[in-house]
Amino acid sequence: MSSRKYAIPALLLLSTLVGLGAVAPVFAWNNCSLTLTSTSSALQFTPGEQTTLTFLLTYSDVGYPSTFTVTASVAPGSPSGTWVIGTVTPSNPVPATASASISQTISVPVTAPTTPTTSTTTITVSAVNNYDSGSKCSVNAGAGVVLHSFPPPSGVPMFPLGMGLLMVLAIPALLLAKRKFAGTPL
């Protein structure tokens, strides 16, 4: 009888441990990998120029498929001027169906203001996990963009005033040389 007295509590304890073992993965630490990085190289614009900034969203998490809502905006505190940010592609959610492994290029169309400035404006792209609201489940990436009044030179810089100045000096020099050597044979 005494073995029966201890057998029932032992069975209850054993069944509780087995039951918790089946549920334990639900409460395990979710160690996901989430990054959003700018892949754009041209971050200097001329007034009114339209271009597309690109970002790479990567996510991997075993057993936790997800989608993300991606938005773009001018970072608060940035000298925004009138930067126009178009619709982020692909459309939300990214990806269209939940996945545990995501590698997605995000495109953000941007139009520069028509008034030139030399200060840097930050365009921020945010990706928010649609299935998990934890702080490690969302990510932001910024791209600093600069507006110049003229495009940066692609090769040798040109000096529009330099050619005129050269002609102003060269023509009188040629006339003087012509007079001096007018009677000399070549």
C-alpha positions, -999 to 999 in steps of 0.1 A, spaced: 0 0 0 27 24 8 42 21 -27 8 30 -41 7 60 -18 39 74 -35 32 62 -70 3 85 -77 21 118 -68 52 105 -88 30 99 -118 14 134 -115 48 150 -112 61 130 -142 31 139 -164 35 175 -154 71 175 -166 62 158 -198 34 183 -204 57 212 -198 83 197 -221 58 198 -250 50 235 -243 85 247 -235 95 256 -270 67 282 -271 84 301 -242 119 297 -255 139 328 -264 132 338 -300 166 344 -315 158 359 -349 182 376 -373 168 409 -388 187 435 -408 179 464 -431 208 480 -450 211 507 -476 225 494 -509 223 527 -527 255 543 -539 244 576 -554 234 598 -524 241 632 -540 214 648 -561 208 678 -582 176 699 -577 145 682 -588 163 649 -596 143 617 -593 160 585 -583 153 553 -564 171 544 -531 174 506 -524 176 488 -492 180 451 -484 157 435 -458 169 401 -444 151 380 -418 156 345 -406 140 327 -377 135 290 -374 98 282 -369 86 318 -368 75 329 -403 67 366 -406 59 395 -429 69 432 -425 53 465 -430 79 488 -447 76 526 -447 99 555 -457 100 590 -444 123 620 -439 139 615 -405 127 640 -378 151 669 -373 165 666 -408 165 697 -430 138 682 -453 132 710 -478 106 695 -500 119 659 -505 91 638 -520 91 601 -511 71 579 -533 54 545 -526 77 519 -512 79 487 -534 71 459 -531 38 467 -515 31 457 -479 32 432 -464 68 422 -474 68 394 -485 33 388 -495 31 355 -476 48 348 -442 82 332 -444 109 322 -419 136 333 -443 134 366 -462 159 384 -484 140 413 -501 152 444 -519 131 474 -510 129 503 -534 121 539 -523 115 565 -551 128 599 -540 125 633 -557 149 660 -545 137 695 -537 141 722 -564 160 746 -540 196 736 -535 211 732 -500 243 716 -489 230 700 -457 224 663 -454 189 650 -451 183 615 -438 157 593 -455 146 566 -430 131 532 -439 114 512 -412 105 475 -413 80 465 -386 73 428 -379 35 420 -384 36 390 -361 57 401 -332 57 435 -315 90 431 -296 117 457 -298 140 433 -316 114 425 -343 116 459 -360 145 477 -377 153 511 -391 179 521 -417 188 556 -428 204 570 -460 219 605 -458 212 623 -490 227 657 -501 213 681 -526 238 701 -546 232 730 -570 252 713 -597 261 676 -604 295 665 -592 320 663 -621 323 629 -638 358 635 -651 379 666 -656 361 697 -643 350 723 -668 355 760 -663 331 779 -685 348 813 -678 382 798 -684 377 793 -722 365 829 -726 395 842 -706 419 821 -727 405 836 -759 407 871 -746 444 866 -739 452 844 -769 438 866 -797 459 897 -788 490 874 -784 484 859 -818 480 894 -834 513 905 -818 530 874 -830 517 879 -865 530 914 -867 564 905 -853 569 875 -876 550 890 -906 580 892 -929 598 860 -917 594 829 -939 584 797 -922 
